[in-house]
Amino acid sequence: MAGFIKGHTITALVVLVAAAAWVGTGEFTSVGSKLAHAAQQQPTPASEGAPAAPAAAPRPAIPAETAAPLRRVVEAVVPEFAEHARLIRLSGLTAPGKRAVLAARASGAIETLAISAGDGIAADTVVLTLEGPEARAAVSIAETALDQRQRELEVAEKLFTAGNRTELQLIAARAAASTAQAQLEQARAALDRLQLRAPFAGVVDSVDVERGEWITAGTKVATLLSLDPIEVKAEVSELFVRYLRPGAEAEVTLANGVELRGTVRFVGKEASPQTRTFPVEIALPNPGSQIGAGMTAEVRLFADPVRSVTVPRSVITLSDAGELGLRVVGADNIAHFASVELLDDTPGGLVLGGVPADVRIIIAGQDLVRDGDLVTVAGDAGTVAPAAKVTE
């Protein structure tokens, strides 16, 4: 048994050494090629006296220009165009249509205070009156003085006409009457400053003074809000601001679930340096001032309708430069890249603008073709036949 194992071991070692020597020569790498080369170089032995067989004539080469180009098979559809109004969603807060801080126009003690917080008041309502006996007396004095100067002027004009007064005396009488008129207006203005009136109709949000309190000119008296219409203030990205315009319709959902329709009142022209967003104001009807200021609101704005195509998301591809677009094929079955604009992302697919009207959209195989490739559209028989319309 030991001799049997030893004999096999010696045989295996001999085979291993022989194989290593053959590999070292490198001849195994060209076995097929050497045989083929030898067959070409060595002529076929012929019988004695017999002429050698003539060599076969070489095949003519096929011109490169006559070779059929590679044509990939793709699937394409005819785009279905429709008008689409882009939906822009924003978050904002309700705000009063108008807001004014009413301040005292003169110094003095408050004689009357006709408002309380929460009151609704009409425009030009007297909100506050200050004590001012001196101002009222000044008006009476000025009225008396004006009446006297006007009578003196009438007498001076009659005497000047009769030749009993000089022209200089007449001019002095006229100047005195004008001065008295100005003094009366000044006294009346001082008396008017004792009263504070509402500049517009609204709701009194707060009152900061009490009756009998002494205040100086400029003291805050009350805050007045106009809540009908009420506004929603929001900010729109610089990417979407070009789609908005004053007068466009908007849908607003408040935090309490109330849904309203409003109108875009204002679109800012200067972006915030911090957020690069533009201010937008939407006016909402608010009869009875039921909606308060400062509520959270979700705004849905609709841009002007544009001609667009809705396609599945899988159809979108990128150009070599990273540009968003589609692979399309024209009537000549030549494929090329078409740059598009993404208008909206809807449950039915991506809404695209800028799609050419005279092409078909490649929906299968678009990533295997390049600009200028000649393709075969599945279902075509050498002609351009309308395909199914794009659906999600």
BATI-290558 format. One line per 3 residues: number of its first residue (from 1); for each residue x, y, z of C-alpha. Coordinates in steps of 0.5 Angstrom, whole numbers, always signed. Each point is the difference from the previous one (the first is absolute). Layout:
NUM = X/Y/Z ~ ...
end
This chain:
1 = +0/+0/+0 ~ +6/+5/+2 ~ +3/-2/-7
4 = -6/+1/-4 ~ -1/+7/+3 ~ +7/+2/-1
7 = +0/-2/-7 ~ -6/+5/-1 ~ +3/+5/+3
10 = +6/+0/-4 ~ -4/+0/-6 ~ -4/+6/+2
13 = +6/+4/+1 ~ +3/-2/-7 ~ -7/+2/-3
16 = +1/+7/+4 ~ +7/+1/-2 ~ -2/-1/-7
19 = -6/+4/+0 ~ +4/+6/+3 ~ +5/-1/-5
22 = -5/+1/-6 ~ -3/+6/+3 ~ +7/+3/+1
25 = +1/+0/-8 ~ -7/+4/-1 ~ -2/-4/-6
28 = -6/-2/+3 ~ -3/+7/-2 ~ +1/+0/-7
31 = -2/-7/-2 ~ -6/+1/-4 ~ +3/+6/-3
34 = +6/-4/-2 ~ -4/-5/-3 ~ -4/+4/-4
37 = +7/+4/-2 ~ +3/-6/-2 ~ -6/-2/-4
40 = +1/+6/-4 ~ +7/+0/-1 ~ +1/-7/-2
43 = -3/-2/-7 ~ -4/-6/-1 ~ +4/-6/-2
46 = -1/-2/-7 ~ +1/-6/-4 ~ +6/+0/-4
49 = -1/+3/-7 ~ -6/+3/+2 ~ -1/+8/+0
52 = -2/+3/+6 ~ -7/+2/+1 ~ -1/+8/-1
55 = -1/+4/+6 ~ -7/+2/+2 ~ -1/+7/-3
58 = -1/+5/+6 ~ -7/+3/+2 ~ -2/+7/-2
61 = +0/+4/+7 ~ -7/+4/+1 ~ +0/+7/+0
64 = -1/+3/+7 ~ -5/+5/-3 ~ -4/-6/-3
67 = +0/-3/+7 ~ -7/+0/+4 ~ +0/+5/+6
70 = -2/-3/+7 ~ -7/+2/+1 ~ -3/-1/+7
73 = -7/-1/+1 ~ -4/+5/+5 ~ -7/+1/+2
76 = -3/+7/-1 ~ -6/+3/+1 ~ -4/+6/-3
79 = +0/+6/+5 ~ -7/+2/+3 ~ +0/+8/+1
82 = -4/+3/+5 ~ -1/+7/+4 ~ +3/-1/+7
85 = +0/+6/+5 ~ +6/-2/+5 ~ -2/+0/+7
88 = +4/+3/+5 ~ +0/-1/+7 ~ +2/+5/+6
91 = -1/+1/+7 ~ -2/+6/+3 ~ -3/+4/+6
94 = -7/+4/+0 ~ +1/+8/+1 ~ -4/+6/+0
97 = -1/+3/-7 ~ +1/+7/+4 ~ +3/+1/+7
100 = +1/+7/+3 ~ +3/+2/+7 ~ -4/+6/+2
103 = +4/+5/+4 ~ -2/+7/+3 ~ +1/+6/-4
106 = +1/+5/+6 ~ +1/+0/+7 ~ -5/+0/+6
109 = -5/-4/+4 ~ -5/-5/-3 ~ -7/+3/+0
112 = -3/-5/-4 ~ +2/-7/-2 ~ -5/-3/-4
115 = +3/-7/-2 ~ +1/-7/+3 ~ +4/-6/-2
118 = -4/-4/-5 ~ -4/+6/-2 ~ -2/+0/-7
121 = +0/+8/-2 ~ -1/+3/-7 ~ +5/+5/-4
124 = +0/+7/+3 ~ -3/-2/+7 ~ +3/+4/+6
127 = +4/-4/+4 ~ +3/+5/+5 ~ -1/+7/+2
130 = +5/+4/+5 ~ -2/+5/+4 ~ +2/+7/-3
133 = -4/+6/+3 ~ +6/+5/-2 ~ -1/-3/-8
136 = -7/+1/+0 ~ +1/+7/+3 ~ +5/+2/-5
139 = -5/-2/-6 ~ -5/+5/+3 ~ +5/+5/+0
142 = +2/-1/-7 ~ -7/+0/-2 ~ -1/+7/+3
145 = +6/+3/-3 ~ -1/-3/-7 ~ -7/+3/+0
148 = +2/+7/+3 ~ +6/+0/-6 ~ -5/-2/-5
151 = -5/+6/+2 ~ +6/+5/+0 ~ +2/-3/-7
154 = -7/+2/-3 ~ +0/+7/+3 ~ +7/+1/-3
157 = -2/-2/-7 ~ -6/+5/+0 ~ +4/+6/+3
160 = +6/-2/-6 ~ -6/+0/-5 ~ -2/+7/+2
163 = +7/+2/+0 ~ +0/+1/+8 ~ +6/-5/+1
166 = +6/-1/-3 ~ +2/-7/-4 ~ +5/-1/+6
169 = -5/+0/+5 ~ -4/-5/-4 ~ +5/-5/-1
172 = +2/+0/+8 ~ -8/-1/+1 ~ +1/-6/-5
175 = +6/-3/+4 ~ -3/+1/+6 ~ -6/-4/-2
178 = +4/-6/-3 ~ +4/+0/+7 ~ -6/-1/+4
181 = -3/-6/-5 ~ +7/-3/+1 ~ +0/+0/+7
184 = -7/-3/+0 ~ +2/-6/-4 ~ +6/-1/+5
187 = -5/+0/+6 ~ -4/-5/-3 ~ +5/-4/-2
190 = +3/+0/+7 ~ -7/-2/+3 ~ -1/-5/-5
193 = +6/-4/+2 ~ -3/-1/+7 ~ -4/-5/-4
196 = +2/-7/-3 ~ -4/-3/-5 ~ +0/-7/-3
199 = +4/+0/-7 ~ -4/-6/-3 ~ -6/-5/+2
202 = +3/-5/+5 ~ +0/-4/+6 ~ +4/+3/+6
205 = +5/-5/+2 ~ +3/+3/+6 ~ -1/+7/+4
208 = +6/+2/+4 ~ -3/+6/+4 ~ -5/+2/+5
211 = -5/+6/+1 ~ +3/+5/+4 ~ +7/-2/-2
214 = +5/+6/-2 ~ +3/-2/-6 ~ +5/+4/-5
217 = +0/+0/-7 ~ +2/-6/-3 ~ -2/-5/+5
220 = -3/-6/-2 ~ -8/+0/+1 ~ -2/-7/-4
223 = +1/-5/-5 ~ -5/+0/-6 ~ -1/-6/-5
226 = -3/-1/-6 ~ -2/-7/-1 ~ -5/+0/-6
229 = +3/-2/-4 ~ +6/-3/+3 ~ +6/-2/-3
232 = +5/-6/+0 ~ +7/+2/+0 ~ +5/-6/-3
235 = +6/+0/-4 ~ +2/-4/-6 ~ +6/-3/-3
238 = +4/+4/-5 ~ -1/-6/-5 ~ -7/+1/+0
241 = -2/+8/+1 ~ +0/+0/-7 ~ -6/-4/-1
244 = -4/+5/+5 ~ -4/+6/-2 ~ -4/+5/+4
247 = -8/-2/-1 ~ +2/-7/+0 ~ -5/-5/+3
250 = +2/-3/+7 ~ -2/-6/+4 ~ +1/+1/+8
253 = -1/-5/+5 ~ +0/+2/+7 ~ +3/-4/+6
256 = -7/-1/+3 ~ -2/-3/-7 ~ -4/+6/-3
259 = +1/+0/-7 ~ +0/+7/-4 ~ +1/+3/-7
262 = +4/+6/-1 ~ +4/+5/-5 ~ +7/+1/+0
265 = +1/+7/+2 ~ +7/+1/+0 ~ +6/-3/-3
268 = +7/+3/+3 ~ +5/+2/-5 ~ +6/+0/+5
271 = +2/-7/+3 ~ +2/-1/+7 ~ +8/+0/+1
274 = +0/-5/+5 ~ -5/-5/-3 ~ +0/+2/-8
277 = -8/+0/+0 ~ -5/+5/-2 ~ -6/+3/+4
280 = -7/-2/-2 ~ -6/+2/+3 ~ -7/-3/-1
283 = -7/+4/+1 ~ -5/-4/+3 ~ -8/+2/+2
286 = -1/+0/+7 ~ -7/+3/+1 ~ -1/+1/+8
289 = +7/-1/+1 ~ +0/-7/+2 ~ +7/-2/-2
292 = +5/+3/+5 ~ +7/+2/-2 ~ +6/-4/+1
295 = -3/-7/-2 ~ +4/-5/-4 ~ -2/-1/-7
298 = +1/-5/-6 ~ +0/+4/-6 ~ -1/-3/-7
301 = +1/+4/-6 ~ -1/-1/-7 ~ +5/+2/-6
304 = -3/+2/-7 ~ -1/-6/-4 ~ +5/-2/-4
307 = +0/-6/-6 ~ +3/-6/+3 ~ +1/-7/+0
310 = -1/-5/+6 ~ +5/-6/-1 ~ +2/-6/+5
313 = +6/+2/+4 ~ +4/-6/-3 ~ +0/+4/-6
316 = +4/+5/+2 ~ +8/+0/-2 ~ +6/+5/+1
319 = +4/+2/-6 ~ +8/+0/+1 ~ +0/+7/+3
322 = -5/-3/+5 ~ -6/+4/-3 ~ -7/-3/+1
325 = -4/-2/-6 ~ -2/-6/-4 ~ +2/-4/-6
328 = -4/+1/-6 ~ -1/-2/-7 ~ -2/+3/-6
331 = -3/-2/-6 ~ +7/-2/-3 ~ +1/-5/+6
334 = +6/+4/+2 ~ +0/+1/+8 ~ +2/+6/+3
337 = +0/+3/+7 ~ -6/+5/+2 ~ +1/+5/+5
340 = -6/+1/+4 ~ -2/+4/+6 ~ -3/-3/+7
343 = -7/+3/+1 ~ -3/-4/+5 ~ +0/-7/+4
346 = -7/-3/+0 ~ -2/-7/+2 ~ -1/-1/-7
349 = +7/+1/-2 ~ +5/+6/-2 ~ -3/+6/-3
352 = +5/+3/-5 ~ +0/+6/-5 ~ +4/+1/-6
355 = -1/-7/-3 ~ +0/+1/-8 ~ -6/-1/-3
358 = +2/-5/-6 ~ +4/-5/+3 ~ -2/-7/+4
361 = +3/-1/+7 ~ +4/-6/+1 ~ -2/-4/+6
364 = +4/-6/+0 ~ +7/+0/-2 ~ +1/+7/+1
367 = +7/-1/+3 ~ +3/-4/-5 ~ +0/+5/-6
370 = +3/+7/-1 ~ -1/+6/-4 ~ +0/-2/-8
373 = -1/-8/+1 ~ -5/-3/-5 ~ -5/-4/+4
376 = -5/-5/-2 ~ -7/+2/+4 ~ -3/-6/+3
379 = -7/-1/-5 ~ +3/+4/-5 ~ +1/-3/-7
382 = +4/+5/-3 ~ -5/+5/+1 ~ -2/+5/+5
385 = -6/-2/+3 ~ -4/+3/+6 ~ +2/-4/+6
388 = -5/+0/+7 ~ +0/+7/+4 ~ +4/+1/+6
391 = -4/-3/+6 ~ +3/-1/+7
end
